[in-house]
């Protein structure tokens, strides 16, 4: 199996530069599309900003004690690493790789995907 390749997009010069909400979530934009970035226990994650169920803006949700992102509309929960729905409804959330480097914070979009595929 071949290793995934990513196109990397710098989203800030540092973690502290991101405009975090009280819920430790923020909305960023890559190529004109909004992505939710979050942090829990000093770990960064990123996912599409819309819940796949009803389109709720995940940036208005929260991260629960297990590290799942929770939609503000119907409280559906998603694993921030795999995107799997952990509250049992069967949905899948598109997630992205995040790297914190010396020169800033980057999000990786898998290469070979169409523009709409990487949006989730």
N, C-alpha and C positions, 0 to 999 in steps of 0.2 A: 504494500500500500504506500502510495507516495505521500510525502509530507505536504501539508497545506502551505500555500504561499499567500502573503498578505501585502496589500498596499497600505502604507502607514500614513496617517493624517495627524499632524500635530494640532492639539486642541487648546493647549495653554503652555506657558513657560514653566509653571509649577502647579502642584495640587492646590496650594493656597490661593492661587490666582483665579481658580474656578469659583463662580458665584453660587456657592452652596446654599440651599434652603435649610431651614431648621431640621428637616427630615433627612439631611445628608444626601439629597438628590439635586441634580442640576440638569438643565436642558442645554445641549450644545447643538451646533449645526455643522454638518459635513456635506459638502456638495449640495447645499440648499435643502437638506433634509434634517429634521430634528431627531436627535438621539438623547436618551436618558443616560446620564452617567451618575454613579453613586459610589459611596464608600461606607464600609463597615469594618470596624477593627483595623483601620489603616489599610484595608484591601480595597482596590478599585475594581469596579465592574461597569459594563455598558450594555445597553439593550435598546431595541426600538422603543420609541416613546409612547406608542399606542398599544393598549391591551388588545390581543387578538380576539377577544370575546366581544366587547362592546365599544372598543375604541377609546376607553378612558385614558387620559394622559397620566402615564406612570410617574412623571415628575411630581404629581400632586398626591401620590400614594406615600408609602413608607416602607422601610425595611424591618422585617420582624426579627425576633430574637434568634431564629434559626438561620438568618441571612437571606431569606426570600424577599423579593420585591412584591409588594401587595398593591393591587389595583385599587384606586379610590372609589370606583363605581360599585362593584359587586364583591370586593375583597378576595378576588382570585389571587392565588399565590404562585410565584414562579421562582425556580432555582436560578440564581444569578450567573451560574457557571454553565449549566447545561440548557437552560431555557425551559426545562420540563415543568409542567403545571403540577404543583405539589398539593393542591387542595382537591384534586380528584376529578376535575371537569374535562380533562383530556386535551387541553389546548397546549400550544407550543409557542414560546416567545423567542424571537431572534436575539441572540447575544453576540457580543463582539469582544475581541481580545484587547486588553488595555495594558500598556507598558508605561511605567514611570522611568524615564531616563534622566541623565544628568542635565540635558538641555530642555526637558519638558515632559508633558504627558501626551501619549500617542494612542490612537485607536486604530486597530488593524481590521481592514475589510478584505475578506477572502477574495483572491484573484480568480478570474475565470467565471465569476458570477455576473449576471446582468445587473444593471443598475437597480431594477425592481426586486431581484432576488435578494440582494444584500440588505434591502429595507425590511425584509421579513414580511 
